[in-house]
Amino acid sequence: MPKLPRNRSLALAAILLTPIALSSCGRTRTAEEVRREYALKILEGFSVGFSDISALRADPATHTLYELTIRSGDTMIKAERAEIIVDARRDTISLQLRGVVGADAETGVLTRLDDMRTDPIRLAGRVRD
């Protein structure tokens, strides 16, 4: 299948994940607590802005997500697995996606990437390691 340039693929993910505004009562949490919280939310099906994020399963020890799907309108990204990355210095969260396939809604072209990382999104409240 044809590959889109990496920057086009990242733009596709940015469109899906930009509306995320994550909050959890503004309290201080550990990075582990944040990973666990968002893994559970994603397993249940997490709607954020115009996007829906879900996964089929998660590793209970690492909170790595498997068979992740991100949908926004008629655009979709699937990843074999995703790691929840928490940056305690910046109080942000992002996803490191592995085995990514995305469908461009405008062209119908499928994009395959070995890996990609979503832009970091600021969390409400502080995070400590």
C-alpha positions as CSV (number, residue, x, y, z in Angstrom):
1,M,0.0,0.0,0.0
2,P,1.2,3.5,-0.6
3,K,2.8,5.4,2.2
4,L,2.0,9.1,2.9
5,P,4.9,11.3,3.9
6,R,5.5,11.1,7.6
7,N,4.5,14.7,8.2
8,R,1.1,14.1,6.5
9,S,0.6,11.1,8.8
10,L,1.4,13.2,11.8
11,A,-1.0,15.9,10.6
12,L,-3.7,13.2,10.5
13,A,-3.0,12.2,14.1
14,A,-2.9,15.8,15.2
15,I,-6.3,16.4,13.7
16,L,-7.7,13.5,15.7
17,L,-6.0,14.3,19.0
18,T,-5.9,18.1,19.1
19,P,-9.2,18.7,20.9
20,I,-8.0,16.7,23.9
21,A,-8.3,18.7,27.1
22,L,-7.6,16.3,30.0
23,S,-8.6,16.9,33.5
24,S,-8.8,15.0,36.8
25,C,-9.8,17.4,39.5
26,G,-6.5,19.3,39.3
27,R,-4.9,17.2,42.1
28,T,-1.3,16.0,42.1
29,R,-0.9,12.4,40.8
30,T,2.0,10.1,40.1
31,A,2.9,9.2,36.5
32,E,1.8,5.7,37.3
33,E,-1.6,6.9,38.5
34,V,-2.1,8.9,35.3
35,R,-1.1,5.9,33.1
36,R,-3.5,3.6,35.0
37,E,-6.3,6.2,34.9
38,Y,-6.1,6.8,31.1
39,A,-5.6,3.2,30.3
40,L,-8.9,2.4,32.0
41,K,-10.6,5.3,30.3
42,I,-9.4,4.2,26.9
43,L,-10.4,0.6,27.6
44,E,-13.9,1.8,28.4
45,G,-14.0,3.9,25.3
46,F,-12.9,7.5,25.8
47,S,-14.6,10.4,23.9
48,V,-12.5,13.5,23.7
49,G,-13.6,16.5,21.7
50,F,-14.6,15.0,18.3
51,S,-12.5,11.9,18.7
52,D,-13.2,8.5,20.2
53,I,-10.3,6.4,21.5
54,S,-10.6,2.7,22.5
55,A,-8.4,-0.4,22.9
56,L,-9.2,-4.1,23.2
57,R,-6.9,-4.8,26.1
58,A,-4.2,-3.4,28.3
59,D,-1.3,-4.9,30.2
60,P,-2.1,-4.5,33.9
61,A,1.5,-4.0,34.9
62,T,2.7,-1.5,32.2
63,H,-0.7,-0.1,31.0
64,T,0.4,-0.7,27.4
65,L,-2.7,-0.7,25.2
66,Y,-3.3,-3.2,22.4
67,E,-5.4,-2.9,19.3
68,L,-5.9,0.9,19.8
69,T,-8.4,2.7,17.6
70,I,-8.8,6.5,17.2
71,R,-11.9,7.7,15.3
72,S,-12.8,11.2,14.4
73,G,-15.6,11.6,11.9
74,D,-14.8,9.5,8.9
75,T,-11.1,9.4,9.7
76,M,-9.5,6.5,11.7
77,I,-6.1,5.4,13.0
78,K,-5.4,1.9,14.3
79,A,-2.3,0.9,16.2
80,E,-1.1,-2.6,17.2
81,R,-0.1,-1.2,20.6
82,A,0.3,2.2,22.3
83,E,2.3,3.3,25.3
84,I,1.0,6.1,27.5
85,I,3.8,8.6,27.9
86,V,3.5,10.9,30.9
87,D,6.0,13.8,31.2
88,A,6.0,14.8,34.9
89,R,8.2,17.8,34.2
90,R,5.7,19.3,31.8
91,D,2.5,17.8,33.2
92,T,1.6,16.3,29.8
93,I,0.4,13.0,28.3
94,S,0.9,11.6,24.9
95,L,0.7,8.2,23.1
96,Q,3.5,6.3,21.5
97,L,1.8,4.3,18.8
98,R,3.4,1.2,17.2
99,G,2.3,-0.6,14.1
100,V,0.1,2.2,12.9
101,V,-2.4,2.2,10.0
102,G,-4.4,5.3,9.2
103,A,-7.0,6.1,6.6
104,D,-7.1,9.6,5.0
105,A,-10.7,10.6,4.8
106,E,-10.2,12.9,1.8
107,T,-8.2,10.5,-0.4
108,G,-9.0,7.1,1.0
109,V,-5.2,6.4,1.0
110,L,-4.0,4.1,3.7
111,T,-0.9,5.1,5.6
112,R,1.4,2.6,7.4
113,L,4.0,3.7,9.9
114,D,6.2,1.6,12.2
115,D,5.6,4.2,15.0
116,M,4.5,7.7,15.7
117,R,3.9,9.8,18.8
118,T,1.0,12.1,19.3
119,D,1.6,15.7,20.4
120,P,1.7,16.1,24.2
121,I,-1.5,17.3,25.8
122,R,-1.4,19.3,29.1
123,L,-3.0,17.6,32.1
124,A,-5.0,19.6,34.6
125,G,-3.1,19.2,37.9
126,R,0.5,18.3,38.7
127,V,2.2,15.0,38.0
128,R,5.2,13.7,39.9
129,D,7.4,10.7,39.1
